[in-house]
Amino acid sequence: MDGANKIRRLEWPPVIIPWDNNWEEYCQLIYSEYKKYYDQSNPFYFDGMVVKARKRPIALEKEGGFWHVIGGSEGVPEKERCERVLWTRAIVENYQDDSILVWEEPSKHDGSTKDVVFWFKDEDYYAILAKRDGYWVIRSAYYIKYESKKIKLQKSV
């Protein structure tokens, strides 16, 4: 079996990992799933380049990219983001689906050439990839809670 056949694609539409009030067990579960789908031994691609998750900083024995996807820059886990921890990959792999809006915009954070935004509009979720030298990095992913954010995204499309 060649390497391409080993790549695991996520379900489409993506699955939710239901919130569990036992945070320690739930965090271990979603981190285990995160590691399966965002590990470099199971790559995925956008625009001909591999997409990587941030490794650093490590906190509580978990990679920084994990904490950012489930809790943003503050790192405080949010229920909706935790439940959708696998969605960034699913959305990127299925970006040509009619339910996904995709556009480029200048990076607002670190001067990278461009960011690409993927908005799964029907599910109020969006993800951002930042272009690096020869690869993409997952900048973040969000569940949209506020109508004002939807309006701002709509203006960007």
C-alpha positions in Angstrom: 0.0 0.0 0.0 1.5 3.4 -1.0 1.5 6.4 1.4 -1.4 8.1 -0.3 -3.7 5.2 0.6 -2.8 5.4 4.3 -4.1 9.0 4.6 -7.2 9.1 6.8 -9.8 11.5 5.6 -12.4 12.8 8.0 -16.1 12.2 7.7 -18.0 14.9 5.8 -19.8 16.7 7.2 -17.5 16.4 10.2 -18.5 14.8 13.4 -18.9 16.4 16.8 -17.2 14.8 19.8 -20.0 15.4 22.4 -19.0 17.4 25.4 -18.5 15.4 28.6 -18.6 17.1 32.0 -15.6 15.0 33.2 -13.0 17.5 31.8 -9.9 15.4 32.4 -11.3 12.3 30.6 -12.8 14.5 27.8 -9.6 16.5 27.3 -7.7 13.2 27.0 -10.2 11.9 24.4 -10.2 15.0 22.2 -6.4 15.3 22.4 -6.0 11.7 21.4 -8.3 12.4 18.4 -6.4 15.6 17.6 -3.1 13.8 17.6 -4.5 11.1 15.2 -5.7 13.7 12.7 -3.1 16.4 13.0 0.1 14.3 13.3 2.7 14.7 10.6 2.6 11.0 9.9 -1.0 11.4 8.7 -0.6 14.6 6.5 -3.2 16.6 4.7 -2.7 19.3 2.1 -4.1 22.6 0.8 -3.0 24.3 -2.4 -0.2 21.7 -2.9 1.4 22.2 0.5 1.2 20.2 3.7 -0.9 21.7 6.5 0.8 21.5 9.9 -0.4 22.1 13.5 1.6 24.1 15.9 3.7 22.1 18.3 4.9 24.7 20.7 4.3 25.8 23.4 3.7 22.6 25.3 1.3 23.0 28.2 -0.1 20.2 30.4 1.7 17.7 28.1 -0.3 18.9 25.1 0.8 20.8 22.0 0.1 24.5 21.7 -1.9 24.0 18.5 -4.4 21.9 20.4 -4.9 24.5 23.1 -5.3 27.2 20.5 -7.9 25.4 18.4 -10.0 24.6 21.5 -9.5 27.9 23.3 -7.9 30.5 21.2 -5.2 32.8 22.3 -6.4 32.7 25.9 -6.2 28.9 25.9 -9.4 28.6 27.9 -11.3 25.7 26.4 -14.8 26.4 25.0 -17.4 23.7 24.7 -18.2 24.3 21.0 -14.6 24.5 20.0 -13.7 21.3 21.9 -16.6 19.4 20.3 -15.3 20.5 16.9 -11.6 19.8 17.4 -11.4 17.8 14.2 -13.3 20.2 12.0 -10.4 22.2 10.6 -8.9 19.3 8.8 -12.3 18.1 7.6 -13.1 21.6 6.2 -9.7 22.0 4.5 -10.0 18.5 2.9 -13.5 19.3 1.7 -13.1 23.0 0.9 -14.6 22.5 -2.5 -17.9 21.6 -1.0 -20.7 24.1 -1.7 -21.1 24.6 2.1 -17.6 26.1 2.5 -16.7 29.6 1.6 -12.9 30.2 1.1 -11.0 33.4 0.6 -7.5 34.9 1.1 -6.8 37.9 3.2 -3.6 39.7 4.4 -2.4 38.3 7.7 -3.4 40.4 10.6 -1.1 38.7 13.1 2.5 38.0 12.1 3.2 39.4 8.6 2.9 36.1 6.8 2.1 36.6 3.1 -1.5 35.6 3.4 -4.1 33.8 5.4 -6.8 31.6 4.0 -10.1 31.6 5.7 -12.5 28.6 5.4 -16.1 29.4 6.6 -18.4 26.5 7.1 -21.3 28.9 7.0 -24.2 26.5 7.7 -22.5 25.3 10.9 -21.2 28.7 12.1 -17.5 27.6 12.1 -14.4 28.9 10.5 -10.8 28.0 10.3 -7.7 30.0 9.3 -4.5 28.7 7.7 -1.4 30.9 7.6 1.1 30.5 4.7 4.6 29.8 5.7 7.7 29.0 3.6 6.6 25.8 1.9 3.7 24.8 4.1 0.5 26.0 5.9 0.0 26.2 9.6 -3.3 26.1 11.4 -3.6 29.6 12.8 -6.9 29.0 14.6 -10.5 27.8 14.4 -13.6 29.2 15.9 -17.2 28.5 16.5 -19.1 31.7 15.7 -21.2 32.7 18.7 -22.1 36.2 17.8 -24.1 37.7 14.8 -21.6 40.5 14.6 -18.9 38.1 13.6 -21.0 36.5 10.9 -21.7 40.0 9.5 -17.9 40.7 9.5 -17.1 37.4 7.8 -19.9 38.0 5.2 -18.3 41.4 4.3 -14.9 39.6 3.8 -16.2 37.0 1.3 
